[in-house]
């Protein structure tokens, strides 16, 4: 296996790897058709076996504290994507990508990583086993028509009938919201100090 910097010719493999890796997670419907680009500097690595992208990590990082990340101390890097193709999971590829990213991050002067993820137990255990700490959480709420969406959303446009919505809940009644809607995920913020 080779871990290398992402380049444009890896895009198709990157998209496939990310899509396949997210299928069995709470992010199953968060499908991208092309790789994201970043406004700020980024650290983008891929793991390759036999010319196939089997893992990836994308980290957009700050030049000024607090411009991308929101929780740590110093200059941070936001992990936007970390994924391993399901056919290659449980081989330490994600950890190897993270370790290489940490090495490079320290060389360029980053103080910490921040990452957000939903409530997949195995994903959260991976972050915790790699010395990330939970610092905050809120809810991702999916609201469907059968859940009386009109009780939640109002529109001023005649003839417009919302059939689904995605919302963030940051209030103090998380358990009530979880009981009210069919699909709710807790979204956790992790950070890891690099020094």
NULUMMI-777434 format. One line per 10 residues: number of its first residue (from 0); their letters; for each residue x, y, z of N, C-alpha, C, O. Coordinates in nm, 2 decimals, m for minus. Example, Ala and Ser with C-alpha at 12.3 -4.5 7.8 and 13.67 -1.06 7.14 Angstrom:
2
0	AS	1.32/m0.57/0.78/1.23/m0.45/0.78/1.32/m0.33/0.78/1.42/m0.33/0.85 ~ 1.28/m0.22/0.71/1.37/m0.11/0.71/1.29/0.00/0.79/1.34/0.11/0.80 $
This chain:
195
0	XXXXXXXXXX	0.08/m0.12/0.00/0.00/0.00/0.00/0.09/0.12/0.00/0.19/0.13/0.07 ~ 0.05/0.22/m0.08/0.12/0.35/m0.08/0.02/0.46/m0.03/m0.09/0.47/m0.08 ~ 0.07/0.55/0.05/0.00/0.67/0.09/0.07/0.78/0.02/0.19/0.80/0.04 ~ m0.01/0.86/m0.05/0.05/0.97/m0.13/m0.05/1.08/m0.13/m0.16/1.07/m0.09 ~ 0.00/1.20/m0.17/m0.08/1.31/m0.19/m0.18/1.29/m0.30/m0.15/1.24/m0.41 ~ m0.30/1.34/m0.28/m0.41/1.33/m0.38/m0.37/1.42/m0.50/m0.31/1.53/m0.48 ~ m0.40/1.37/m0.62/m0.39/1.46/m0.74/m0.51/1.44/m0.82/m0.58/1.34/m0.81 ~ m0.54/1.53/m0.92/m0.66/1.53/m0.99/m0.69/1.39/m1.06/m0.81/1.36/m1.07 ~ m0.59/1.32/m1.10/m0.62/1.19/m1.17/m0.68/1.09/m1.07/m0.73/0.98/m1.11 ~ m0.67/1.11/m0.94/m0.73/1.02/m0.84/m0.88/1.05/m0.81/m0.94/0.98/m0.73 $
10	XXXXXXXXXX	m0.94/1.15/m0.88/m1.07/1.19/m0.84/m1.17/1.08/m0.85/m1.25/1.06/m0.76 ~ m1.18/1.01/m0.96/m1.28/0.91/m0.98/m1.27/0.80/m0.87/m1.37/0.76/m0.82 ~ m1.14/0.76/m0.84/m1.12/0.66/m0.74/m1.16/0.72/m0.60/m1.21/0.64/m0.51 ~ m1.13/0.84/m0.58/m1.16/0.91/m0.45/m1.31/0.91/m0.43/m1.36/0.87/m0.32 ~ m1.39/0.95/m0.54/m1.54/0.95/m0.53/m1.59/0.81/m0.50/m1.68/0.79/m0.42 ~ m1.54/0.71/m0.57/m1.59/0.58/m0.55/m1.56/0.53/m0.41/m1.65/0.47/m0.34 ~ m1.44/0.55/m0.36/m1.40/0.51/m0.23/m1.49/0.57/m0.12/m1.54/0.50/m0.04 ~ m1.51/0.70/m0.13/m1.59/0.77/m0.04/m1.73/0.72/m0.04/m1.79/0.70/0.07 ~ m1.79/0.71/m0.16/m1.93/0.66/m0.17/m1.95/0.52/m0.11/m2.04/0.50/m0.03 ~ m1.86/0.43/m0.15/m1.87/0.29/m0.09/m1.85/0.29/0.06/m1.92/0.22/0.13 $
20	XXXXXXXXXX	m1.76/0.37/0.11/m1.73/0.36/0.25/m1.84/0.42/0.33/m1.86/0.39/0.45 ~ m1.92/0.52/0.28/m2.03/0.58/0.35/m2.16/0.50/0.35/m2.25/0.53/0.42 ~ m2.17/0.40/0.26/m2.30/0.32/0.24/m2.35/0.26/0.37/m2.47/0.26/0.40 ~ m2.26/0.21/0.45/m2.30/0.14/0.58/m2.29/0.23/0.70/m2.26/0.18/0.81 ~ m2.30/0.36/0.68/m2.29/0.45/0.79/m2.42/0.54/0.80/m2.50/0.53/0.71 ~ m2.42/0.62/0.90/m2.53/0.72/0.91/m2.53/0.82/0.80/m2.63/0.90/0.79 ~ m2.42/0.83/0.73/m2.41/0.93/0.62/m2.44/0.86/0.48/m2.39/0.91/0.38 ~ m2.51/0.75/0.48/m2.54/0.67/0.36/m2.59/0.75/0.25/m2.57/0.72/0.13 ~ m2.66/0.86/0.28/m2.72/0.94/0.17/m2.64/1.07/0.13/m2.69/1.15/0.05 ~ m2.53/1.08/0.19/m2.44/1.20/0.17/m2.34/1.16/0.05/m2.22/1.14/0.08 $
30	XXXXXXXXXX	m2.40/1.15/m0.07/m2.32/1.11/m0.18/m2.27/1.23/m0.26/m2.34/1.32/m0.29 ~ m2.14/1.23/m0.29/m2.08/1.33/m0.38/m2.05/1.28/m0.51/m2.02/1.16/m0.53 ~ m2.07/1.36/m0.62/m2.05/1.31/m0.75/m1.91/1.36/m0.80/m1.86/1.31/m0.90 ~ m1.85/1.45/m0.73/m1.71/1.50/m0.76/m1.65/1.53/m0.63/m1.71/1.56/m0.53 ~ m1.51/1.53/m0.63/m1.44/1.57/m0.51/m1.45/1.72/m0.48/m1.44/1.80/m0.57 ~ m1.47/1.75/m0.35/m1.47/1.88/m0.31/m1.34/1.95/m0.33/m1.23/1.89/m0.32 ~ m1.34/2.08/m0.34/m1.22/2.16/m0.34/m1.23/2.26/m0.22/m1.34/2.28/m0.17 ~ m1.12/2.31/m0.18/m1.12/2.39/m0.06/m1.07/2.53/m0.09/m0.98/2.56/m0.17 ~ m1.13/2.63/m0.01/m1.09/2.77/m0.03/m0.95/2.80/0.04/m0.88/2.88/0.00 ~ m0.92/2.72/0.14/m0.80/2.74/0.22/m0.70/2.63/0.19/m0.74/2.53/0.12 $
40	XXXXXXXXXX	m0.58/2.64/0.24/m0.48/2.53/0.21/m0.54/2.39/0.27/m0.62/2.39/0.36 ~ m0.50/2.29/0.20/m0.55/2.16/0.24/m0.44/2.05/0.24/m0.35/2.06/0.16 ~ m0.47/1.95/0.31/m0.38/1.83/0.31/m0.47/1.72/0.27/m0.57/1.68/0.34 ~ m0.45/1.66/0.15/m0.53/1.56/0.09/m0.45/1.44/0.05/m0.36/1.45/m0.03 ~ m0.47/1.33/0.12/m0.40/1.20/0.10/m0.49/1.09/0.05/m0.61/1.09/0.09 ~ m0.43/1.00/m0.02/m0.51/0.88/m0.06/m0.42/0.76/m0.03/m0.29/0.77/m0.04 ~ m0.48/0.65/0.00/m0.41/0.52/0.01/m0.44/0.44/m0.11/m0.56/0.43/m0.15 ~ m0.34/0.39/m0.18/m0.36/0.32/m0.31/m0.30/0.18/m0.30/m0.19/0.16/m0.25 ~ m0.38/0.08/m0.35/m0.33/m0.05/m0.36/m0.36/m0.09/m0.51/m0.48/m0.08/m0.55 ~ m0.26/m0.14/m0.58/m0.28/m0.19/m0.72/m0.35/m0.08/m0.80/m0.44/m0.11/m0.87 $
50	XXXXXXXXXX	m0.30/0.04/m0.79/m0.36/0.16/m0.87/m0.51/0.19/m0.83/m0.57/0.25/m0.91 ~ m0.55/0.14/m0.72/m0.69/0.17/m0.68/m0.69/0.25/m0.55/m0.63/0.21/m0.45 ~ m0.77/0.36/m0.54/m0.78/0.43/m0.42/m0.87/0.35/m0.33/m0.98/0.33/m0.35 ~ m0.81/0.32/m0.21/m0.88/0.24/m0.11/m0.90/0.31/0.02/m0.97/0.26/0.11 ~ m0.85/0.43/0.03/m0.86/0.51/0.15/m0.83/0.66/0.12/m0.76/0.69/0.02 ~ m0.88/0.75/0.20/m0.86/0.89/0.18/m0.88/0.97/0.31/m0.95/0.93/0.40 ~ m0.81/1.08/0.31/m0.83/1.18/0.42/m0.81/1.32/0.36/m0.71/1.34/0.29 ~ m0.90/1.41/0.38/m0.90/1.55/0.34/m0.91/1.64/0.46/m1.00/1.62/0.54 ~ m0.81/1.72/0.47/m0.80/1.82/0.59/m0.78/1.96/0.53/m0.68/1.98/0.47 ~ m0.88/2.04/0.56/m0.86/2.19/0.52/m0.81/2.26/0.65/m0.86/2.24/0.76 $
60	XXXXXXXXXX	m0.70/2.34/0.63/m0.64/2.39/0.75/m0.64/2.55/0.75/m0.64/2.61/0.64 ~ m0.63/2.60/0.87/m0.63/2.74/0.89/m0.49/2.80/0.88/m0.39/2.74/0.90 ~ m0.49/2.93/0.84/m0.37/3.01/0.85/m0.38/3.10/0.97/m0.28/3.16/1.02 ~ m0.51/3.12/1.01/m0.54/3.21/1.13/m0.64/3.13/1.22/m0.74/3.09/1.17 ~ m0.61/3.12/1.34/m0.69/3.05/1.44/m0.84/3.09/1.43/m0.87/3.21/1.43 ~ m0.93/2.99/1.43/m1.07/3.01/1.43/m1.14/3.04/1.30/m1.26/3.08/1.30 ~ m1.07/3.03/1.19/m1.13/3.06/1.06/m1.19/2.94/1.00/m1.28/2.96/0.91 ~ m1.16/2.82/1.04/m1.22/2.70/0.99/m1.27/2.62/1.10/m1.39/2.58/1.10 ~ m1.19/2.59/1.20/m1.22/2.51/1.31/m1.28/2.60/1.42/m1.27/2.72/1.42 ~ m1.35/2.54/1.52/m1.42/2.61/1.61/m1.40/2.58/1.76/m1.45/2.64/1.85 $
70	XXXXXXXXXX	m1.32/2.47/1.79/m1.32/2.42/1.92/m1.18/2.41/1.99/m1.17/2.43/2.11 ~ m1.08/2.40/1.91/m0.94/2.37/1.97/m0.87/2.50/2.00/m0.92/2.61/1.99 ~ m0.75/2.48/2.04/m0.66/2.59/2.08/m0.55/2.60/1.97/m0.48/2.50/1.95 ~ m0.53/2.72/1.91/m0.42/2.73/1.81/m0.47/2.72/1.67/m0.59/2.75/1.65 ~ m0.38/2.68/1.58/m0.42/2.67/1.44/m0.46/2.52/1.41/m0.39/2.43/1.45 ~ m0.58/2.51/1.36/m0.64/2.38/1.34/m0.66/2.33/1.20/m0.65/2.41/1.10 ~ m0.68/2.21/1.18/m0.72/2.15/1.05/m0.85/2.07/1.07/m0.86/1.99/1.16 ~ m0.94/2.10/0.98/m1.07/2.03/0.98/m1.07/1.91/0.89/m1.04/1.92/0.77 ~ m1.09/1.79/0.95/m1.10/1.67/0.88/m1.24/1.67/0.81/m1.34/1.64/0.88 ~ m1.25/1.69/0.68/m1.37/1.69/0.61/m1.41/1.55/0.57/m1.53/1.52/0.57 $
80	XXXXXXXXXX	m1.31/1.47/0.53/m1.34/1.34/0.48/m1.23/1.24/0.53/m1.11/1.28/0.52 ~ m1.27/1.13/0.58/m1.18/1.02/0.61/m1.26/0.89/0.58/m1.37/0.88/0.63 ~ m1.21/0.81/0.49/m1.29/0.69/0.44/m1.20/0.58/0.40/m1.09/0.61/0.35 ~ m1.24/0.46/0.41/m1.17/0.34/0.36/m1.28/0.25/0.29/m1.38/0.22/0.35 ~ m1.24/0.21/0.17/m1.33/0.12/0.10/m1.36/0.00/0.18/m1.27/m0.06/0.25 ~ m1.49/m0.04/0.19/m1.53/m0.15/0.28/m1.45/m0.28/0.25/m1.43/m0.36/0.34 ~ m1.41/m0.31/0.13/m1.33/m0.43/0.10/m1.19/m0.42/0.16/m1.12/m0.53/0.16 ~ m1.15/m0.31/0.21/m1.02/m0.29/0.27/m1.02/m0.25/0.41/m0.91/m0.21/0.47 ~ m1.13/m0.24/0.47/m1.14/m0.20/0.61/m1.09/m0.30/0.71/m1.07/m0.42/0.67 ~ m1.06/m0.26/0.83/m1.00/m0.34/0.94/m0.86/m0.39/0.90/m0.81/m0.49/0.95 $
90	XXXXXXXXXX	m0.79/m0.31/0.82/m0.64/m0.33/0.79/m0.55/m0.22/0.84/m0.44/m0.22/0.81 ~ m0.61/m0.12/0.91/m0.53/m0.01/0.97/m0.51/0.10/0.87/m0.43/0.19/0.89 ~ m0.58/0.10/0.75/m0.56/0.20/0.65/m0.60/0.34/0.70/m0.52/0.44/0.68 ~ m0.71/0.35/0.76/m0.76/0.48/0.82/m0.66/0.54/0.92/m0.63/0.66/0.91 ~ m0.61/0.45/1.00/m0.51/0.50/1.10/m0.38/0.54/1.04/m0.31/0.63/1.08 ~ m0.34/0.46/0.94/m0.21/0.50/0.86/m0.23/0.64/0.79/m0.14/0.72/0.79 ~ m0.35/0.66/0.73/m0.37/0.79/0.67/m0.37/0.90/0.78/m0.31/1.00/0.75 ~ m0.43/0.88/0.89/m0.43/0.97/1.00/m0.29/1.00/1.05/m0.25/1.12/1.07 ~ m0.21/0.90/1.07/m0.08/0.91/1.12/0.01/1.00/1.02/0.08/1.08/1.06 ~ 0.00/0.97/0.89/0.07/1.04/0.79/0.02/1.19/0.79/0.10/1.28/0.78 $
100	XXXXXXXXXX	m0.11/1.21/0.80/m0.16/1.35/0.80/m0.11/1.42/0.93/m0.08/1.54/0.92 ~ m0.10/1.35/1.04/m0.05/1.42/1.16/0.09/1.46/1.15/0.13/1.57/1.19 ~ 0.17/1.37/1.09/0.31/1.40/1.07/0.33/1.53/0.98/0.41/1.62/1.02 ~ 0.26/1.53/0.87/0.26/1.65/0.78/0.21/1.78/0.85/0.26/1.88/0.84 ~ 0.10/1.76/0.93/0.03/1.87/1.00/0.13/1.93/1.10/0.14/2.05/1.11 ~ 0.21/1.85/1.17/0.30/1.90/1.27/0.41/1.98/1.19/0.46/2.08/1.24 ~ 0.46/1.93/1.08/0.56/2.00/1.00/0.52/2.13/0.95/0.60/2.23/0.94 ~ 0.39/2.15/0.92/0.34/2.28/0.87/0.28/2.37/0.99/0.24/2.48/0.96 ~ 0.29/2.32/1.11/0.26/2.40/1.22/0.12/2.40/1.28/0.07/2.49/1.35 ~ 0.04/2.29/1.24/m0.09/2.28/1.30/m0.09/2.23/1.44/0.00/2.15/1.48 $
110	XXXXXXXXXX	m0.18/2.28/1.52/m0.18/2.25/1.66/m0.28/2.14/1.70/m0.27/2.06/1.79 ~ m0.39/2.13/1.61/m0.49/2.03/1.64/m0.57/1.99/1.52/m0.57/2.07/1.42 ~ m0.64/1.88/1.52/m0.74/1.84/1.42/m0.88/1.85/1.49/m0.90/1.83/1.61 ~ m0.98/1.89/1.40/m1.12/1.89/1.45/m1.19/1.80/1.34/m1.16/1.80/1.22 ~ m1.29/1.72/1.39/m1.37/1.63/1.30/m1.51/1.62/1.36/m1.53/1.62/1.48 ~ m1.60/1.62/1.27/m1.74/1.60/1.30/m1.79/1.47/1.24/m1.76/1.44/1.13 ~ m1.87/1.39/1.32/m1.92/1.27/1.27/m2.05/1.23/1.34/m2.08/1.28/1.45 ~ m2.13/1.15/1.27/m2.26/1.11/1.33/m2.24/1.00/1.43/m2.13/0.96/1.46 ~ m2.35/0.94/1.47/m2.36/0.85/1.58/m2.33/0.70/1.55/m2.39/0.61/1.61 ~ m2.25/0.67/1.45/m2.21/0.53/1.42/m2.11/0.49/1.53/m2.01/0.55/1.55 $
120	XXXXXXXXXX	m2.15/0.39/1.61/m2.07/0.35/1.73/m1.93/0.32/1.69/m1.83/0.36/1.75 ~ m1.91/0.24/1.58/m1.78/0.20/1.54/m1.69/0.31/1.49/m1.57/0.31/1.51 ~ m1.75/0.41/1.43/m1.68/0.53/1.38/m1.63/0.61/1.51/m1.52/0.65/1.51 ~ m1.72/0.63/1.60/m1.69/0.71/1.72/m1.58/0.63/1.80/m1.49/0.70/1.86 ~ m1.58/0.50/1.81/m1.48/0.43/1.88/m1.34/0.44/1.81/m1.24/0.45/1.87 ~ m1.35/0.45/1.67/m1.22/0.47/1.60/m1.16/0.61/1.64/m1.04/0.61/1.66 ~ m1.24/0.71/1.64/m1.19/0.84/1.68/m1.13/0.84/1.82/m1.02/0.88/1.84 ~ m1.20/0.78/1.91/m1.16/0.77/2.05/m1.03/0.69/2.06/m0.94/0.72/2.14 ~ m1.02/0.58/1.98/m0.90/0.49/1.99/m0.78/0.56/1.93/m0.67/0.52/1.95 ~ m0.80/0.67/1.85/m0.69/0.75/1.80/m0.68/0.88/1.87/m0.63/0.98/1.81 $
130	XXXXXXXXXX	m0.72/0.88/2.00/m0.69/0.99/2.09/m0.77/1.12/2.06/m0.72/1.23/2.09 ~ m0.88/1.11/1.99/m0.97/1.23/1.98/m1.06/1.23/2.10/m1.09/1.13/2.16 ~ m1.10/1.35/2.13/m1.19/1.38/2.25/m1.32/1.44/2.20/m1.31/1.54/2.12 ~ m1.43/1.40/2.25/m1.56/1.46/2.22/m1.57/1.60/2.29/m1.54/1.61/2.41 ~ m1.60/1.70/2.21/m1.61/1.83/2.27/m1.74/1.90/2.26/m1.77/2.00/2.33 ~ m1.83/1.84/2.18/m1.96/1.90/2.16/m2.05/1.80/2.08/m1.99/1.71/2.01 ~ m2.18/1.82/2.08/m2.27/1.75/1.99/m2.40/1.83/1.97/m2.43/1.91/2.05 ~ m2.46/1.80/1.86/m2.59/1.85/1.83/m2.66/1.75/1.75/m2.61/1.64/1.72 ~ m2.79/1.77/1.70/m2.86/1.67/1.63/m2.88/1.71/1.48/m2.90/1.83/1.45 ~ m2.87/1.61/1.40/m2.91/1.62/1.26/m3.05/1.56/1.25/m3.07/1.44/1.29 $
140	XXXXXXXXXX	m3.15/1.64/1.21/m3.29/1.59/1.21/m3.34/1.59/1.06/m3.33/1.69/0.99 ~ m3.39/1.47/1.02/m3.45/1.46/0.89/m3.60/1.45/0.91/m3.65/1.37/0.98 ~ m3.66/1.54/0.84/m3.81/1.56/0.86/m3.88/1.52/0.73/m3.85/1.58/0.62 ~ m3.96/1.42/0.73/m4.03/1.37/0.61/m4.18/1.42/0.61/m4.23/1.45/0.72 ~ m4.24/1.42/0.50/m4.38/1.46/0.49/m4.47/1.38/0.58/m4.57/1.44/0.64 ~ m4.45/1.25/0.60/m4.53/1.17/0.69/m4.52/1.22/0.84/m4.60/1.18/0.92 ~ m4.42/1.30/0.87/m4.40/1.35/1.00/m4.46/1.49/1.02/m4.41/1.57/1.10 ~ m4.56/1.52/0.94/m4.62/1.65/0.95/m4.53/1.77/0.93/m4.51/1.86/1.02 ~ m4.46/1.76/0.82/m4.36/1.87/0.79/m4.42/2.01/0.80/m4.35/2.10/0.84 ~ m4.54/2.02/0.76/m4.61/2.15/0.76/m4.62/2.21/0.91/m4.63/2.33/0.92 $
150	XXXXXXXXXX	m4.61/2.12/1.01/m4.61/2.17/1.15/m4.48/2.23/1.18/m4.47/2.31/1.28 ~ m4.38/2.20/1.11/m4.24/2.24/1.14/m4.20/2.36/1.05/m4.13/2.45/1.09 ~ m4.23/2.35/0.92/m4.19/2.45/0.82/m4.31/2.53/0.77/m4.42/2.47/0.75 ~ m4.29/2.65/0.75/m4.39/2.74/0.69/m4.34/2.80/0.56/m4.22/2.83/0.56 ~ m4.42/2.81/0.46/m4.37/2.88/0.33/m4.47/2.99/0.30/m4.59/2.98/0.32 ~ m4.41/3.09/0.24/m4.49/3.21/0.19/m4.52/3.20/0.04/m4.58/3.29/m0.01 ~ m4.48/3.08/m0.02/m4.50/3.07/m0.16/m4.62/2.97/m0.18/m4.62/2.86/m0.14 ~ m4.73/3.03/m0.24/m4.85/2.95/m0.27/m4.82/2.83/m0.36/m4.74/2.85/m0.46 ~ m4.87/2.72/m0.33/m4.85/2.60/m0.42/m4.72/2.52/m0.39/m4.70/2.42/m0.44 ~ m4.64/2.58/m0.30/m4.51/2.51/m0.26/m4.54/2.42/m0.14/m4.58/2.47/m0.04 $
160	XXXXXXXXXX	m4.52/2.29/m0.15/m4.55/2.19/m0.05/m4.42/2.12/m0.01/m4.39/2.02/m0.08 ~ m4.35/2.16/0.09/m4.23/2.08/0.13/m4.26/1.94/0.16/m4.36/1.91/0.22 ~ m4.18/1.85/0.12/m4.20/1.70/0.14/m4.09/1.64/0.23/m4.10/1.54/0.29 ~ m3.97/1.71/0.24/m3.87/1.67/0.33/m3.78/1.79/0.36/m3.77/1.88/0.29 ~ m3.71/1.78/0.48/m3.62/1.88/0.52/m3.51/1.82/0.61/m3.53/1.71/0.66 ~ m3.40/1.89/0.61/m3.29/1.85/0.70/m3.26/1.97/0.79/m3.25/2.09/0.74 ~ m3.25/1.95/0.92/m3.23/2.06/1.01/m3.12/2.02/1.12/m3.10/1.90/1.15 ~ m3.07/2.12/1.18/m2.98/2.11/1.30/m3.06/2.15/1.42/m3.12/2.25/1.42 ~ m3.05/2.06/1.52/m3.11/2.10/1.65/m3.00/2.12/1.75/m2.92/2.03/1.78 ~ m2.99/2.24/1.81/m2.89/2.27/1.91/m2.94/2.31/2.04/m2.87/2.36/2.13 $
170	XXXXXXXXXX	m3.07/2.28/2.07/m3.13/2.31/2.19/m3.11/2.21/2.30/m3.02/2.12/2.29 ~ m3.18/2.22/2.41/m3.16/2.14/2.53/m3.25/2.02/2.54/m3.25/1.94/2.64 ~ m3.34/2.00/2.44/m3.44/1.89/2.45/m3.41/1.78/2.35/m3.50/1.74/2.27 ~ m3.29/1.73/2.34/m3.24/1.63/2.24/m3.33/1.51/2.25/m3.37/1.46/2.14 ~ m3.36/1.46/2.37/m3.44/1.33/2.38/m3.58/1.35/2.32/m3.63/1.26/2.26 ~ m3.64/1.46/2.34/m3.77/1.49/2.29/m3.76/1.49/2.14/m3.85/1.44/2.07 ~ m3.66/1.56/2.08/m3.65/1.56/1.94/m3.63/1.42/1.88/m3.68/1.39/1.78 ~ m3.55/1.34/1.95/m3.52/1.21/1.90/m3.65/1.12/1.90/m3.67/1.04/1.81 ~ m3.74/1.15/2.00/m3.87/1.08/2.00/m3.97/1.13/1.90/m4.06/1.05/1.86 ~ m3.95/1.25/1.86/m4.05/1.32/1.77/m4.03/1.28/1.62/m4.13/1.26/1.55 $
180	XXXXXXXXXX	m3.91/1.26/1.58/m3.88/1.24/1.44/m3.82/1.10/1.42/m3.75/1.05/1.50 ~ m3.85/1.04/1.30/m3.81/0.91/1.28/m3.66/0.89/1.26/m3.60/0.80/1.30 ~ m3.60/0.99/1.19/m3.45/0.98/1.16/m3.38/1.10/1.22/m3.39/1.21/1.17 ~ m3.31/1.07/1.33/m3.23/1.17/1.40/m3.10/1.11/1.43/m3.09/1.00/1.48 ~ m2.99/1.19/1.40/m2.85/1.14/1.43/m2.79/1.25/1.52/m2.80/1.37/1.50 ~ m2.72/1.20/1.63/m2.64/1.29/1.70/m2.51/1.31/1.63/m2.44/1.21/1.58 ~ m2.47/1.43/1.61/m2.34/1.47/1.54/m2.24/1.51/1.64/m2.27/1.61/1.71 ~ m2.13/1.44/1.65/m2.03/1.47/1.75/m1.91/1.55/1.69/m1.86/1.52/1.58 ~ m1.86/1.64/1.77/m1.74/1.72/1.73/m1.62/1.66/1.82/m1.63/1.65/1.94 ~ m1.52/1.62/1.75/m1.40/1.56/1.81/m1.28/1.66/1.79/m1.28/1.73/1.68 $
190	XXXXX	m1.19/1.67/1.88/m1.07/1.73/1.85/m0.95/1.65/1.91/m0.97/1.57/2.00 ~ m0.84/1.67/1.84/m0.71/1.60/1.88/m0.60/1.70/1.88/m0.57/1.75/1.78 ~ m0.54/1.72/2.00/m0.42/1.81/2.00/m0.30/1.73/1.94/m0.28/1.61/1.97 ~ m0.23/1.80/1.86/m0.11/1.74/1.79/0.02/1.76/1.86/0.12/1.69/1.83 ~ 0.02/1.85/1.96/0.15/1.88/2.03/0.17/1.79/2.15/0.27/1.80/2.22 $
